[in-house]
């Protein structure tokens, strides 16, 4: 008996998760699987496990980027292999040496990180935050009054 398209998608869950973790879009994934966009969209509506898989894969992408942003904002050490030439009697030799390097913090990454993680202290318009909080409080009171 021939497998349905859903069986094909379900059998590729591991691949789909890895593709999402590696940054592939849904369009690239459906191309890799070999199904149409309409079928993919209907499966997302019909099968919650597919939506959860997509959500999990996207969250992994976000976490990876957040970690990279944090590293860029704080600086980090890393190792690279470099080829060095050593003079010896009668010629020279080449050796691969592991060298530790340091990437200093980037100011733009610091600003972006702080504006997103500590909005109250690092926003461009602190008055706007105060106004939004007041607006929210008024809306809550309005909803409470309507409930009476």
VEXPAKOL-61890 format. One line per 4 residues: their letters; for each residue x, y, z of N, C-alpha, C. Coordinates in nm, 3 decimals. Example, Ala and Ser with C-alpha at 12.3 -4.5 7.8 and 13.67 -1.06 7.14 Angstrom:
# residues 2
as) 1.319/-0.569/0.780/1.230/-0.450/0.780/1.320/-0.330/0.780; 1.285/-0.225/0.708/1.367/-0.106/0.714/1.290/0.003/0.787
END
This chain:
# residues 148
xxxx) 0.083/-0.118/0.000/0.000/0.000/0.000/0.088/0.125/0.000; 0.050/0.223/-0.080/0.130/0.344/-0.094/0.116/0.431/0.032; 0.227/0.492/0.071/0.225/0.581/0.186/0.157/0.712/0.147; 0.085/0.769/0.244/0.024/0.900/0.219/0.132/1.007/0.234
xxxx) 0.100/1.126/0.188/0.195/1.237/0.203/0.220/1.266/0.350; 0.115/1.252/0.434/0.135/1.276/0.577/0.232/1.175/0.636; 0.222/1.048/0.594/0.316/0.947/0.642/0.459/0.985/0.603; 0.474/1.040/0.484/0.605/1.086/0.439/0.656/1.198/0.529
xxxx) 0.569/1.296/0.557/0.609/1.408/0.643/0.644/1.356/0.783; 0.558/1.274/0.839/0.579/1.221/0.974/0.709/1.141/0.983; 0.740/1.068/0.879/0.863/0.987/0.880/0.988/1.075/0.872; 0.971/1.202/0.836/1.084/1.294/0.823/1.092/1.394/0.938
xxxx) 1.021/1.369/1.050/1.021/1.462/1.163/1.162/1.494/1.212; 1.247/1.393/1.222/1.384/1.416/1.268/1.455/1.513/1.174; 1.442/1.488/1.043/1.505/1.576/0.944/1.449/1.717/0.953; 1.317/1.727/0.967/1.252/1.859/0.974/1.305/1.937/1.093
xxxx) 1.315/1.871/1.207/1.367/1.938/1.327/1.510/1.987/1.305; 1.594/1.904/1.247/1.733/1.943/1.222/1.741/2.057/1.120; 1.657/2.052/1.016/1.657/2.159/0.917/1.616/2.292/0.981; 1.515/2.288/1.066/1.472/2.410/1.135/1.584/2.462/1.225
xxxx) 1.648/2.372/1.298/1.758/2.413/1.385/1.873/2.476/1.307; 1.888/2.434/1.182/1.994/2.488/1.097/1.951/2.611/1.018; 1.827/2.659/1.043/1.784/2.785/0.984/1.707/2.775/0.854; 1.670/2.656/0.811/1.593/2.645/0.687/1.452/2.700/0.706
xxxx) 1.398/2.757/0.603/1.261/2.808/0.606/1.165/2.693/0.578; 1.037/2.718/0.605/0.938/2.615/0.575/0.932/2.586/0.425; 0.951/2.689/0.344/0.951/2.668/0.198/1.064/2.574/0.156; 1.181/2.589/0.218/1.292/2.500/0.186/1.264/2.357/0.235
xxxx) 1.199/2.347/0.351/1.169/2.215/0.407/1.070/2.140/0.319; 0.963/2.208/0.276/0.866/2.136/0.193/0.925/2.098/0.058; 1.020/2.178/0.012/1.090/2.141/-0.112/1.176/2.017/-0.089; 1.245/2.013/0.026/1.329/1.897/0.059/1.246/1.770/0.072
xxxx) 1.127/1.783/0.130/1.041/1.666/0.149/0.975/1.625/0.017; 0.941/1.725/-0.064/0.877/1.695/-0.191/0.726/1.699/-0.186; 0.672/1.788/-0.101/0.526/1.805/-0.097/0.493/1.949/-0.130; 0.367/1.976/-0.154/0.324/2.111/-0.188/0.294/2.196/-0.066
xxxx) 0.292/2.325/-0.088/0.265/2.421/0.020/0.125/2.401/0.076; 0.028/2.373/-0.009/-0.111/2.354/0.036/-0.119/2.233/0.130; -0.056/2.124/0.094/-0.057/2.005/0.180/0.011/2.036/0.312; 0.125/2.104/0.307/0.199/2.141/0.429/0.111/2.224/0.522
xxxx) 0.044/2.325/0.467/-0.041/2.412/0.548/-0.159/2.334/0.608; -0.216/2.243/0.530/-0.327/2.164/0.585/-0.279/2.070/0.695; -0.159/2.014/0.682/-0.104/1.927/0.786/-0.077/2.006/0.913; -0.032/2.130/0.898/-0.007/2.213/1.017/-0.138/2.239/1.093
xxxx) -0.248/2.254/1.020/-0.377/2.277/1.085/-0.433/2.148/1.146; -0.408/2.036/1.078/-0.469/1.909/1.117/-0.390/1.835/1.225; -0.257/1.850/1.225/-0.173/1.772/1.314/-0.093/1.865/1.407; -0.136/1.875/1.533/-0.066/1.964/1.627/0.079/1.925/1.651
xxxx) 0.113/1.798/1.633/0.252/1.757/1.655/0.346/1.821/1.552; 0.296/1.850/1.433/0.379/1.920/1.334/0.402/2.064/1.377; 0.296/2.129/1.424/0.311/2.268/1.472/0.408/2.275/1.589; 0.400/2.179/1.679/0.492/2.176/1.795/0.636/2.156/1.749
xxxx) 0.654/2.071/1.650/0.788/2.048/1.596/0.845/2.176/1.536; 0.764/2.247/1.460/0.806/2.372/1.398/0.838/2.476/1.505; 0.752/2.484/1.605/0.772/2.579/1.715/0.903/2.550/1.788; 0.928/2.422/1.815/1.050/2.381/1.884/1.174/2.416/1.800
xxxx) 1.167/2.389/1.672/1.280/2.420/1.583/1.308/2.569/1.576; 1.203/2.649/1.570/1.220/2.795/1.567/1.277/2.846/1.698; 1.232/2.788/1.809/1.284/2.830/1.939/1.433/2.800/1.949; 1.475/2.689/1.893/1.618/2.656/1.891/1.695/2.761/1.811
xxxx) 1.640/2.805/1.698/1.704/2.910/1.618/1.719/3.037/1.701; 1.611/3.076/1.768/1.613/3.199/1.848/1.716/3.188/1.960; 1.721/3.076/2.026/1.816/3.057/2.136/1.960/3.066/2.084; 1.986/3.004/1.969/2.120/3.010/1.911/2.161/3.154/1.881
xxxx) 2.070/3.231/1.823/2.100/3.370/1.788/2.117/3.455/1.914; 2.032/3.431/2.014/2.047/3.504/2.141/2.183/3.476/2.204; 2.224/3.349/2.202/2.355/3.315/2.258/2.468/3.382/2.180; 2.456/3.385/2.049/2.558/3.451/1.967/2.560/3.602/1.992
xxxx) 2.443/3.661/2.006/2.434/3.804/2.035/2.500/3.834/2.170; 2.471/3.751/2.270/2.531/3.772/2.401/2.683/3.762/2.393; 2.732/3.660/2.321/2.877/3.647/2.306/2.937/3.768/2.235; 2.868/3.819/2.134/2.917/3.938/2.063/2.917/4.060/2.154
xxxx) 2.819/4.067/2.243/2.808/4.182/2.333/2.911/4.177/2.446; 2.955/4.058/2.483/3.046/4.046/2.596/3.190/4.011/2.557; 3.211/3.971/2.434/3.344/3.930/2.389/3.370/3.785/2.424; 3.460/3.724/2.352/3.488/3.583/2.376/3.623/3.543/2.315
xxxx) 3.679/3.435/2.371/3.803/3.379/2.319/3.769/3.261/2.229; 3.852/3.240/2.129/3.832/3.126/2.039/3.968/3.080/1.987; 3.972/2.960/1.935/4.096/2.902/1.884/4.090/2.889/1.732; 4.201/2.914/1.669/4.215/2.890/1.525/4.346/2.815/1.502
xxxx) 4.347/2.733/1.401/4.470/2.664/1.363/4.541/2.749/1.257; 4.667/2.778/1.282/4.746/2.856/1.186/4.870/2.777/1.147; 4.913/2.798/1.026/5.035/2.733/0.977/5.151/2.829/1.000; 5.252/2.779/1.067/5.372/2.861/1.091/5.491/2.797/1.022
xxxx) 5.579/2.884/0.976/5.700/2.838/0.908/5.816/2.847/1.008; 5.889/2.738/1.022/6.002/2.733/1.114/6.127/2.705/1.032; 6.226/2.793/1.052/6.354/2.773/0.983/6.437/2.670/1.058; 6.487/2.578/0.983/6.575/2.474/1.038/6.700/2.470/0.950
xxxx) 6.807/2.414/1.004/6.927/2.405/0.919/6.896/2.327/0.790; 6.924/2.391/0.681/6.903/2.327/0.552/6.764/2.349/0.494; 6.683/2.437/0.553/6.550/2.461/0.496/6.451/2.515/0.597; 6.329/2.472/0.577/6.222/2.518/0.667/6.114/2.411/0.676
xxxx) 6.040/2.416/0.787/5.930/2.323/0.810/5.802/2.403/0.836; 5.694/2.341/0.807/5.565/2.403/0.836/5.494/2.320/0.942; 5.438/2.390/1.039/5.365/2.324/1.147/5.230/2.393/1.166; 5.132/2.313/1.207/5.000/2.368/1.240/4.998/2.391/1.390
xxxx) 4.967/2.515/1.429/4.966/2.553/1.569/4.828/2.609/1.603; 4.774/2.569/1.718/4.647/2.624/1.765/4.676/2.754/1.838; 4.611/2.861/1.794/4.634/2.994/1.851/4.503/3.044/1.910; 4.510/3.093/2.034/4.391/3.150/2.096/4.383/3.298/2.059
xxxx) 4.265/3.338/2.013/4.242/3.478/1.978/4.125/3.528/2.061; 4.108/3.659/2.063/4.001/3.719/2.142/3.921/3.814/2.055; 3.790/3.798/2.057/3.698/3.888/1.986/3.643/3.984/2.090; 3.679/4.111/2.082/3.631/4.206/2.183/3.481/4.231/2.170
xxxx) 3.418/4.281/2.275/3.275/4.310/2.270/3.243/4.414/2.162; 3.126/4.398/2.102/3.080/4.493/2.000/2.976/4.585/2.063; 2.997/4.715/2.047/2.907/4.814/2.107/2.765/4.800/2.052; 2.750/4.778/1.923/2.616/4.765/1.864/2.542/4.646/1.924
xxxx) 2.611/4.535/1.946/2.548/4.417/2.005/2.508/4.446/2.150; 2.593/4.521/2.222/2.561/4.558/2.360/2.432/4.640/2.365; 2.425/4.741/2.279/2.307/4.829/2.277/2.182/4.750/2.243; 2.190/4.669/2.138/2.074/4.590/2.096/2.029/4.496/2.207
xxxx) 2.125/4.431/2.269/2.093/4.337/2.378/2.024/4.411/2.493; 2.081/4.521/2.537/2.025/4.593/2.651/1.888/4.653/2.620; 1.870/4.702/2.498/1.740/4.759/2.461/1.631/4.653/2.459; 1.667/4.530/2.433/1.568/4.423/2.428/1.551/4.349/2.561
xxxx) 1.655/4.342/2.641/1.649/4.266/2.766/1.625/4.354/2.889; 1.650/4.483/2.879/1.631/4.575/2.992/1.567/4.703/2.939; 1.447/4.689/2.886/1.378/4.801/2.818/1.359/4.922/2.907; 1.332/4.899/3.035/1.304/5.012/3.124/1.423/5.105/3.140
xxxx) 1.543/5.052/3.136/1.662/5.134/3.155/1.735/5.170/3.025; 1.703/5.100/2.917/1.780/5.118/2.794/1.691/5.141/2.671; 1.589/5.218/2.684/1.506/5.244/2.566/1.535/5.383/2.512; 1.501/5.404/2.386/1.523/5.534/2.323/1.426/5.640/2.376
xxxx) 1.309/5.596/2.421/1.205/5.689/2.463/1.144/5.641/2.595; 1.208/5.673/2.710/1.157/5.624/2.838/1.019/5.677/2.872; 0.984/5.795/2.820/0.851/5.851/2.846/0.743/5.763/2.783; 0.774/5.702/2.669/0.678/5.617/2.600/0.643/5.495/2.686
xxxx) 0.742/5.439/2.754/0.715/5.324/2.840/0.621/5.364/2.952; 0.647/5.480/3.010/0.560/5.527/3.118/0.417/5.546/3.067; 0.403/5.607/2.949/0.271/5.627/2.890/0.201/5.494/2.860; 0.275/5.398/2.809/0.216/5.266/2.779/0.168/5.196/2.906
xxxx) 0.247/5.208/3.014/0.205/5.148/3.140/0.077/5.215/3.192; 0.070/5.348/3.181/-0.050/5.420/3.224/-0.170/5.380/3.138; -0.147/5.367/3.007/-0.253/5.327/2.916/-0.304/5.187/2.952; -0.213/5.097/2.982/-0.251/4.961/3.019/-0.334/4.961/3.148
xxxx) -0.293/5.041/3.244/-0.367/5.049/3.370/-0.508/5.102/3.345; -0.522/5.201/3.257/-0.654/5.256/3.225/-0.741/5.152/3.154; -0.681/5.075/3.064/-0.757/4.971/2.994/-0.805/4.862/3.090; -0.719/4.827/3.185/-0.758/4.726/3.284/-0.876/4.778/3.367
xxxx) -0.868/4.905/3.409/-0.978/4.962/3.486/-1.106/4.966/3.402; -1.093/5.000/3.273/-1.209/5.005/3.184/-1.274/4.866/3.173; -1.192/4.764/3.158/-1.245/4.627/3.148/-1.313/4.587/3.279; -1.250/4.622/3.390/-1.310/4.590/3.521/-1.445/4.661/3.539
xxxx) -1.453/4.787/3.496/-1.578/4.863/3.508/-1.688/4.805/3.420; -1.651/4.755/3.302/-1.749/4.695/3.211/-1.802/4.564/3.269; -1.719/4.497/3.347/-1.760/4.371/3.408/-1.869/4.393/3.511; -1.877/4.512/3.569/-1.981/4.543/3.669/-2.105/4.570/3.595
END
